[in-house]
């Protein structure tokens, strides 16, 4: 996920990890969102975000001999 805009508040919360992250314009956060419930706290101003996802297990499609640094 990444976000942008002019706002205050809007922290990213992942309850299962007992974590709360400041989610500021330009930040990029990568996590397994299909496995971890998450939400953004209330904010003042305008906040937009984009969530990227993959329908399949992308990492599982690489073979060890591909020599790709993961």
matplotlib code that plots the C-alpha trace (Angstrom):
import matplotlib.pyplot as plt

x = [0.0, 1.1, -0.6, -0.6, -2.4, -2.5, -3.7, -3.0, -3.8, -4.6, -2.2, -2.1, -3.0, -2.4, -4.1, -2.6, 0.9, -0.1, 1.4, 0.4, 2.4, 2.4, 1.2, 2.4, 2.4, 4.9, 5.1, 5.0, 4.0, 4.3, 2.6, 0.3, -2.9, -5.0, -3.7, -3.6, -6.6, -5.7, -7.3, -6.5, -7.4, -9.5, -7.7, -8.3, -7.7, -7.5, -5.9, -5.7, -4.1, -3.5, -3.4, -1.5, -2.2, -1.5, -4.2, -1.7, 1.3, 3.9, 6.8, 5.9, 6.3, 10.1, 12.4, 15.6, 17.7, 16.3, 19.1, 16.8, 17.5, 14.2]
y = [0.0, 3.6, 6.8, 10.5, 13.7, 16.4, 14.9, 14.3, 11.0, 8.0, 5.6, 2.0, -0.6, -4.3, -5.8, -9.3, -7.8, -5.3, -2.6, 0.9, 2.7, 6.3, 6.2, 9.4, 10.7, 8.8, 5.8, 2.3, -0.6, -4.2, -7.0, -10.0, -8.1, -11.2, -12.8, -9.8, -7.7, -4.0, -0.6, 3.1, 5.3, 8.4, 11.4, 15.0, 16.3, 14.4, 11.0, 8.7, 5.3, 2.5, -1.2, -3.6, -7.2, -10.5, -13.1, -16.0, -16.7, -14.8, -15.8, -19.5, -19.2, -18.8, -21.8, -21.7, -22.1, -18.9, -17.1, -14.3, -12.4, -12.4]
z = [0.0, -0.5, 0.4, -0.4, 0.4, 3.0, 6.3, 9.9, 11.7, 9.5, 11.2, 9.8, 12.4, 12.3, 15.4, 15.1, 15.3, 18.0, 15.7, 14.8, 12.1, 11.1, 7.5, 5.9, 2.3, 0.2, 2.6, 1.1, 3.3, 2.2, 4.2, 3.6, 3.8, 2.9, 6.2, 8.5, 9.4, 9.1, 9.1, 9.0, 12.0, 11.4, 9.8, 9.1, 5.6, 2.3, 2.2, -0.9, -1.1, -3.5, -2.5, -4.8, -4.7, -6.5, -7.0, -6.8, -4.6, -6.6, -4.4, -4.8, -8.6, -8.4, -8.5, -6.4, -9.6, -11.0, -9.0, -8.1, -4.9, -3.0]

ax = plt.figure().add_subplot(projection="3d")
ax.plot(x, y, z, "-o")
ax.set_aspect("equal")
plt.show()
